[in-house]
Every structure is written in structure tokens, then in C-alpha cells.
Amino acid sequence: SSDLIMWRSADVSVRVMPSALLTPAAFLLFTDTPALLAALLLAALLHELAHYAVLRLFGVRTARFTVTGLGATLCVPELHRLSYGAELLSAAAGPLMNLLLWVVLSLTGRDELTLFAGAQMVLGILNLLPVRPMDGGRILWLAAAYLTEPYTADRVAAAVGLAVSSALFLLCLWLVLTTGNGVFLLLGALWLVYRSLPAELFLPSRLAKTQKSR
């Protein structure tokens, strides 16, 4: 198997791909702060568990967690059973858990929890960005689809996602050019811009690859 780690139960499976080592390695290369990395990984774990907990509340049991170099994804084959409202709540559960923990930990006033609280805040805010594949992008699409219909929701989510990711990229670029810091954030913003680009831009290359394989 090509998996670095594979764990499976009756309802849940977890796959950790070898590429999952790339992001921590790059983070340590550009920041050299292993304690912050540990805090972010723990925040990410709690984030995904919050998603799954809400799904269980709505009767969805089967889920697949996949961890790659681009982050963690939660695949739920039974997601179609949920209403727009229920799916929106499940999408919002992760970032809301992070932000709630940030508030609670900040209120303790303990210096040793400052780093962990900050990691919760950063992860919560980033995931609320209205950019796919972040939770905020899914929340935006679900809200637009509920108010209009899926086709319009696709267009709204694509336009907002590209605008927000482009603005974030320019902000990170300015930060790198003026301070020399934020290279890791710049790479992340560039990835979000790529994910926000319309799929039609890549259609010719995909067709060429398909024809070549034949």
C-alpha cells in the first residue's frame, strides 16, 4: 500500500498519505517553530472531530479522513441525506470549535496556553474564508444554493472565492516583500488562488492528457 498510515473501523477510515510529511517539513523550514506546528496539528484534529461529531448527531455515521500534503479532507458518502441547513451546520462545526476554544483558552489568562489559543484562532478564521475548499467556501455555497439554486451558487462561490484568495495572496506577497516573513502563508495563499480558478481554464490540458493516454 502507498499509505503511510491506514486505520479502519466499521464506520470510519483514516488514511495518511506520504505527502502529508511535506507540509510539516515546509512549515519547519520556513518558520522553525515546532511548538506552533504541534499546536496547529492538535487544532486541526479537534476541528475535524467537531465536523464528525455534528454529522453523527444528524445520523451520518460513515466517513473517510484523508491526510495529504495539502491538508485533511473529510469524505462523507452519505452527505446527500442532509438538508442544506444540516450540512451547513456540519461545515461550520469545525471552525466554530476552533474559535470557541480560542475564546475559552484566552479567558484562562495562562501564558502556557497562549500558543495553543492562537493556533485555534488562526485555524478557525482561515477555515471561515469563503474560498473552496475551506469550510467558509462550502458554507457560502450552501447558503447561496438554499436562497437561489445550485447553478447560481456555483457562480457566486467561484467569484467570491477567486476575489478573496487573490486579495489574500496580494496581502501575503506584500508581507513577504516588506518584512521577509510569511513565505509559508504566501504558498498557502497561492494554492487557494489555484483552487479558486475556474475549472474551464484547465479543460484543454485535461482533454489533451486524456487523448494522449488513449
C-alpha angles and dihedrals in degrees: 000000000000092000120111090206128007124184126169137180132171093279107015135048127186123200123185111191123208089246088067087081092063098071096051089045092051091045092054091045094056101032108023091207110125092172091060090048090053091049092050093048091051090047089051091051092052089046093057093043089055090054091051094045092057091046089054090051088058092050099259109135108163118081139153122210116201122185118197137157088277095056139267124318128193115211115196114185091190094053091111089070091069127088120235090260095050093047090048091054091049091050092049094047095081100053092037090055090052093049093046091052090047091056094044094047092045091053091057090068092212113146093210090063095050094092093048091046091051092050090053091051095048094047093046095050094043092052091052092060107118092239127112129269088028118093090249090060091053091046090052092050093048093049092048092046091051092050096041125358137287096269093056090042090056091053094045094047092047094050095045093043094052092046094049096043091048091050090049091050092052090048092051091046090053089049092052094046095047102037106017089233132105101054091138091051090048091056090049092050091049089053090051090052089052092050090049096054114107113266089230090073090066098039097095093052091047091051091048091052091049093051091046092052090054 
